[in-house]
Amino acid sequence: MTAGVGSFGSLEGSLDGTCDPSAEVLAEAAAAFGLLASSARLHLVWALAQGESDVSGLAERVGGALPAISQHLAKLKLAGLVRSRREGRRVVYLVDDPDVVTIVRLMVGQLADRKTDRRADTADTGVNAGAGRLRGLGA
């Protein structure tokens, strides 16, 4: 793993409840979350968490234009969240850090489960009390 905002390994041992992470680690984490705050980049990381792909495959999957997808991938790569390798004339992208995959899957999975639960609650009670819980809380 290259040094960058994607290097979550430095957090091991510091999150046992006895001490806070350093300001540097918190800044790196905030930068990583900032990159993932873009739904397009989050979708790309989600797609790459399912398996490696080239730019055209990602553009087709996430519904973006090739130049925009390439630009997002360049930012993610620069941050160390994804990496690439050449296969002949193709460039294949993959998630560089399994911890990033875990975090993205956990967050997206939790929100999807909440949405399913809210639909069930709405169907049972006719009230949608938890809708939009995270809206308006962004940076």
KEZA-494797 format. One record per residue: residue number from 0; x, y, z negated of N, C-alpha, C in turn. Coordinates in Angstrom, 1 decimal. Example, Ala and Ser with C-alpha at 12.3 -4.5 7.8 and 13.67 -1.06 7.14 Angstrom:
2
NODE   num     n_xx     n_yy     n_zz    ca_xx    ca_yy    ca_zz     c_xx     c_yy     c_zz
NODE     0     13.2     -5.7     -7.8     12.3     -4.5     -7.8     13.2     -3.3     -7.8
NODE     1     12.8     -2.2     -7.1     13.7     -1.1     -7.1     12.9      0.0     -7.9
This chain:
139
NODE   num     n_xx     n_yy     n_zz    ca_xx    ca_yy    ca_zz     c_xx     c_yy     c_zz
NODE     0      0.9     -1.2      0.0      0.0      0.0      0.0      0.9      1.2      0.0
NODE     1      0.6      2.1      0.9      1.4      3.4      0.9      0.8      4.3     -0.2
NODE     2      1.7      5.2     -0.6      1.3      6.2     -1.6      0.3      7.1     -0.9
NODE     3     -0.8      7.3     -1.5     -1.9      8.2     -1.0     -3.1      8.1     -1.9
NODE     4     -4.2      8.7     -1.5     -5.3      8.8     -2.3     -6.0      7.4     -2.5
NODE     5     -5.6      6.5     -1.7     -6.2      5.1     -1.7     -5.5      4.2     -2.7
NODE     6     -4.5      4.7     -3.4     -3.7      3.8     -4.3     -4.3      3.7     -5.7
NODE     7     -5.3      2.9     -5.8     -6.0      2.8     -7.1     -5.3      1.9     -8.1
NODE     8     -4.3      1.2     -7.6     -3.6      0.3     -8.5     -2.9      1.0     -9.7
NODE     9     -2.6      2.2     -9.6     -2.0      3.0    -10.7     -2.9      3.2    -11.8
NODE    10     -4.2      2.9    -11.7     -5.1      3.0    -12.7     -5.1      1.9    -13.7
NODE    11     -4.6      0.7    -13.3     -4.6     -0.5    -14.2     -4.0     -0.1    -15.5
NODE    12     -4.7     -0.6    -16.5     -4.2     -0.3    -17.9     -4.6      1.0    -18.5
NODE    13     -4.9      2.0    -17.7     -5.3      3.3    -18.2     -6.8      3.4    -18.4
NODE    14     -7.5      2.5    -18.0     -9.0      2.6    -18.1     -9.5      1.6    -19.2
NODE    15     -8.7      1.3    -20.2     -9.1      0.4    -21.2     -9.9      1.1    -22.4
NODE    16    -10.1      2.4    -22.2    -10.8      3.1    -23.2     -9.9      3.8    -24.2
NODE    17     -8.6      3.6    -24.2     -7.7      4.1    -25.2     -7.1      5.4    -24.7
NODE    18     -7.0      5.7    -23.4     -6.4      6.9    -22.9     -7.1      7.3    -21.6
NODE    19     -7.0      8.6    -21.3     -7.5      9.1    -20.1     -6.5      9.0    -19.0
NODE    20     -6.9      8.8    -17.7     -6.0      8.9    -16.6     -5.3     10.2    -16.5
NODE    21     -4.1     10.3    -16.0     -3.4     11.5    -15.8     -4.2     12.5    -14.9
NODE    22     -3.8     13.7    -14.9     -4.4     14.7    -14.0     -4.1     14.3    -12.6
NODE    23     -2.9     13.8    -12.3     -2.5     13.4    -11.0     -3.4     12.3    -10.5
NODE    24     -3.6     11.3    -11.3     -4.5     10.2    -10.9     -5.9     10.6    -10.6
NODE    25     -6.4     11.5    -11.5     -7.8     12.0    -11.3     -7.9     12.8    -10.0
NODE    26     -6.9     13.6     -9.7     -6.9     14.4     -8.5     -6.8     13.5     -7.3
NODE    27     -6.1     12.4     -7.3     -6.0     11.4     -6.2     -7.4     10.8     -6.0
NODE    28     -8.0     10.4     -7.2     -9.3      9.8     -7.1    -10.4     10.7     -6.5
NODE    29    -10.3     12.0     -7.0    -11.2     13.0     -6.4    -11.1     13.2     -5.0
NODE    30     -9.8     13.2     -4.5     -9.5     13.3     -3.1    -10.1     12.1     -2.3
NODE    31     -9.9     10.9     -2.8    -10.5      9.7     -2.2    -12.0      9.8     -2.1
NODE    32    -12.6     10.1     -3.2    -14.1     10.3     -3.2    -14.5     11.4     -2.3
NODE    33    -13.7     12.5     -2.2    -14.1     13.5     -1.3    -14.1     13.1      0.1
NODE    34    -13.1     12.3      0.5    -13.1     11.7      1.9    -14.3     10.8      2.1
NODE    35    -14.7     10.1      1.1    -15.8      9.2      1.2    -17.2      9.9      1.0
NODE    36    -17.1     11.2      0.7    -18.4     11.9      0.6    -19.0     12.2      1.9
NODE    37    -18.3     12.0      3.0    -18.8     12.1      4.3    -19.5     10.8      4.7
NODE    38    -20.8     10.8      5.0    -21.5      9.6      5.3    -20.9      8.9      6.5
NODE    39    -20.4      9.6      7.4    -19.7      9.0      8.6    -18.5      8.2      8.2
NODE    40    -17.7      8.8      7.3    -16.5      8.1      6.9    -16.8      6.9      5.9
NODE    41    -17.8      7.1      5.1    -18.3      6.0      4.2    -18.8      4.9      5.1
NODE    42    -19.5      5.2      6.1    -20.0      4.1      7.0    -18.9      3.4      7.7
NODE    43    -17.9      4.1      8.1    -16.7      3.5      8.7    -16.0      2.5      7.7
NODE    44    -15.8      3.0      6.5    -15.1      2.1      5.5    -16.0      0.9      5.2
NODE    45    -17.3      1.2      5.1    -18.3      0.0      4.9    -18.1     -1.0      6.0
NODE    46    -18.1     -0.5      7.2    -18.0     -1.4      8.4    -16.7     -2.1      8.4
NODE    47    -15.6     -1.4      8.0    -14.3     -2.1      8.0    -14.1     -3.0      6.8
NODE    48    -14.9     -2.8      5.8    -15.0     -3.7      4.6    -15.5     -5.1      5.0
NODE    49    -16.3     -5.1      6.1    -16.9     -6.3      6.6    -16.0     -7.0      7.5
NODE    50    -15.0     -6.3      8.1    -14.0     -6.9      8.9    -13.3     -5.9      9.8
NODE    51    -12.2     -6.2     10.3    -11.4     -5.2     11.1    -12.1     -5.0     12.5
NODE    52    -11.8     -3.8     13.1    -12.5     -3.4     14.3    -11.6     -2.4     15.0
NODE    53    -11.9     -2.2     16.3    -11.2     -1.1     17.1    -12.2      0.1     17.1
NODE    54    -11.7      1.2     17.7    -12.5      2.4     17.6    -13.8      2.2     18.4
NODE    55    -13.8      1.6     19.5    -15.0      1.5     20.3    -16.1      0.6     19.6
NODE    56    -15.6     -0.4     18.9    -16.5     -1.3     18.1    -17.1     -0.5     17.0
NODE    57    -16.3      0.3     16.3    -16.8      1.1     15.2    -17.8      2.2     15.7
NODE    58    -17.4      2.8     16.8    -18.3      3.9     17.4    -19.7      3.3     17.7
NODE    59    -19.7      2.1     18.2    -21.0      1.4     18.6    -21.7      1.0     17.3
NODE    60    -21.0      0.6     16.3    -21.7      0.1     15.1    -22.2      1.3     14.3
NODE    61    -21.5      2.4     14.1    -21.9      3.5     13.3    -22.7      4.6     14.1
NODE    62    -22.6      4.4     15.4    -23.4      5.4     16.3    -22.7      6.7     16.4
NODE    63    -21.4      6.8     16.5    -20.8      8.0     16.7    -20.0      8.1     18.0
NODE    64    -19.6      9.3     18.4    -18.8      9.5     19.6    -17.4      9.1     19.3
NODE    65    -16.7      8.5     20.3    -15.3      8.0     20.2    -14.4      9.1     19.6
NODE    66    -14.4     10.3     20.1    -13.5     11.3     19.5    -13.7     11.6     18.0
NODE    67    -15.0     11.6     17.6    -15.3     11.9     16.2    -14.9     10.7     15.3
NODE    68    -15.2      9.5     15.8    -14.8      8.3     15.1    -13.2      8.3     14.9
NODE    69    -12.5      8.6     16.0    -11.1      8.6     15.9    -10.6      9.6     14.9
NODE    70    -11.2     10.8     14.9    -10.8     11.8     13.9    -11.0     11.4     12.5
NODE    71    -12.2     10.8     12.2    -12.5     10.3     10.9    -11.5      9.2     10.5
NODE    72    -11.2      8.3     11.4    -10.2      7.2     11.1     -8.8      7.8     10.8
NODE    73     -8.5      8.8     11.6     -7.2      9.5     11.3     -7.1     10.0      9.9
NODE    74     -8.2     10.6      9.4     -8.2     11.2      8.1     -8.1     10.1      7.0
NODE    75     -8.9      9.0      7.3     -8.9      7.9      6.3     -7.5      7.2      6.3
NODE    76     -6.9      7.1      7.5     -5.5      6.5      7.6     -4.5      7.4      6.9
NODE    77     -4.5      8.6      7.1     -3.6      9.6      6.5     -3.7      9.5      4.9
NODE    78     -4.9      9.3      4.4     -5.1      9.2      3.0     -4.8      7.8      2.5
NODE    79     -4.5      6.8      3.3     -4.1      5.5      2.9     -5.3      4.6      2.6
NODE    80     -6.5      5.0      3.0     -7.7      4.2      2.8     -7.9      3.1      3.8
NODE    81     -7.4      3.4      5.0     -7.4      2.4      6.1     -6.0      2.3      6.7
NODE    82     -5.8      1.3      7.5     -4.5      1.2      8.2     -4.9      0.6      9.6
NODE    83     -3.9      0.7     10.5     -4.1      0.2     11.8     -3.0     -0.7     12.3
NODE    84     -3.2     -1.5     13.3     -2.2     -2.3     13.9     -2.5     -2.4     15.4
NODE    85     -1.5     -2.6     16.2     -1.7     -2.7     17.6     -1.8     -4.2     18.0
NODE    86     -2.8     -4.4     18.8     -3.0     -5.8     19.5     -3.0     -5.5     20.9
NODE    87     -1.9     -5.6     21.6     -1.8     -5.3     23.0     -2.0     -3.8     23.2
NODE    88     -3.1     -3.5     24.0     -3.4     -2.1     24.2     -4.4     -1.5     23.2
NODE    89     -5.0     -2.4     22.4     -6.0     -2.0     21.4     -5.3     -1.7     20.1
NODE    90     -6.0     -0.7     19.4     -5.6     -0.4     18.0     -6.7     -0.9     17.1
NODE    91     -6.4     -1.8     16.2     -7.4     -2.4     15.3     -7.2     -1.7     13.9
NODE    92     -8.3     -1.4     13.3     -8.4     -0.7     12.0     -8.9     -1.7     11.0
NODE    93     -8.4     -1.6      9.7     -8.8     -2.4      8.6     -8.6     -1.6      7.3
NODE    94     -9.4     -2.0      6.3     -9.3     -1.3      5.0     -7.9     -1.8      4.4
NODE    95     -7.2     -0.8      3.9     -5.8     -1.0      3.4     -5.8     -1.5      2.0
NODE    96     -6.9     -1.2      1.2     -6.9     -1.5     -0.2     -8.1     -2.2     -0.6
NODE    97     -8.0     -3.5     -1.1     -9.2     -4.2     -1.5    -10.0     -3.5     -2.6
NODE    98     -9.4     -2.7     -3.4    -10.1     -2.0     -4.5    -11.1     -1.0     -3.9
NODE    99    -10.7     -0.4     -2.7    -11.5      0.6     -2.0    -12.8     -0.2     -1.6
NODE   100    -12.6     -1.4     -1.0    -13.7     -2.2     -0.6    -14.7     -2.5     -1.7
NODE   101    -14.1     -2.8     -2.9    -14.9     -3.1     -4.1    -15.7     -1.9     -4.5
NODE   102    -15.1     -0.7     -4.5    -15.7      0.5     -4.9    -16.9      0.8     -4.0
NODE   103    -16.6      0.8     -2.7    -17.6      1.1     -1.7    -18.8      0.1     -1.7
NODE   104    -18.5     -1.1     -1.8    -19.5     -2.2     -1.9    -20.4     -2.0     -3.1
NODE   105    -19.7     -1.7     -4.3    -20.4     -1.5     -5.5    -21.4     -0.3     -5.5
NODE   106    -20.9      0.8     -5.0    -21.7      2.0     -5.0    -22.8      1.9     -4.0
NODE   107    -22.5      1.5     -2.8    -23.6      1.3     -1.8    -24.6      0.3     -2.2
NODE   108    -24.1     -0.8     -2.7    -25.0     -1.9     -3.2    -25.9     -1.5     -4.3
NODE   109    -25.3     -0.7     -5.3    -26.2     -0.2     -6.4    -27.3      0.7     -5.9
NODE   110    -26.9      1.6     -5.0    -27.9      2.6     -4.5    -29.0      1.8     -3.6
NODE   111    -28.6      0.8     -2.9    -29.5      0.0     -2.1    -30.5     -0.7     -3.1
NODE   112    -29.9     -1.3     -4.1    -30.8     -2.0     -5.1    -31.7     -1.0     -5.8
NODE   113    -31.3      0.2     -6.1    -32.1      1.2     -6.8    -33.3      1.6     -5.8
NODE   114    -32.9      1.7     -4.5    -34.0      2.1     -3.6    -35.0      1.0     -3.5
NODE   115    -34.6     -0.3     -3.5    -35.5     -1.4     -3.4    -36.4     -1.4     -4.7
NODE   116    -35.7     -1.2     -5.9    -36.5     -1.1     -7.1    -37.5      0.0     -7.1
NODE   117    -37.1      1.2     -6.6    -38.1      2.3     -6.6    -39.2      2.0     -5.6
NODE   118    -39.0      1.3     -4.5    -40.1      0.9     -3.7    -41.0      0.0     -4.4
NODE   119    -40.5     -0.9     -5.1    -41.3     -1.9     -5.9    -42.1     -1.1     -7.0
NODE   120    -41.5     -0.2     -7.7    -42.1      0.6     -8.7    -43.3      1.5     -8.1
NODE   121    -43.0      2.1     -6.9    -44.0      2.9     -6.2    -45.2      2.1     -5.8
NODE   122    -44.9      0.9     -5.3    -46.0      0.0     -4.9    -46.8     -0.4     -6.1
NODE   123    -46.2     -0.6     -7.3    -46.9     -1.0     -8.5    -47.7      0.1     -9.1
NODE   124    -47.1      1.3     -9.2    -47.6      2.4    -10.0    -48.1      3.5     -9.1
NODE   125    -47.7      3.6     -7.9    -48.0      4.8     -7.1    -47.2      6.0     -7.4
NODE   126    -46.2      5.9     -8.3    -45.4      7.0     -8.7    -43.9      6.7     -8.3
NODE   127    -43.3      7.7     -7.7    -41.9      7.5     -7.3    -41.0      8.4     -8.1
NODE   128    -40.8      8.0     -9.4    -40.1      8.9    -10.4    -38.6      9.0    -10.1
NODE   129    -38.0      8.0     -9.5    -36.5      8.0     -9.4    -36.1      8.5     -8.0
NODE   130    -36.9      9.0     -7.2    -36.5      9.3     -5.8    -35.5     10.5     -5.8
NODE   131    -34.5     10.4     -5.0    -33.6     11.4     -4.8    -32.7     11.8     -6.0
NODE   132    -32.5     10.8     -6.9    -31.8     11.0     -8.1    -30.4     11.7     -7.9
NODE   133    -29.7     11.3     -6.8    -28.4     11.8     -6.6    -28.4     13.0     -5.7
NODE   134    -29.5     13.4     -5.1    -29.5     14.5     -4.2    -29.2     15.8     -5.0
NODE   135    -28.4     16.7     -4.3    -28.1     17.9     -4.9    -27.0     17.9     -5.9
NODE   136    -26.4     16.7     -6.2    -25.3     16.6     -7.1    -24.0     16.6     -6.5
NODE   137    -23.9     16.7     -5.2    -22.6     16.7     -4.5    -21.7     17.9     -4.8
NODE   138    -20.5     17.8     -4.3    -19.5     18.8     -4.6    -19.9     20.1     -3.8
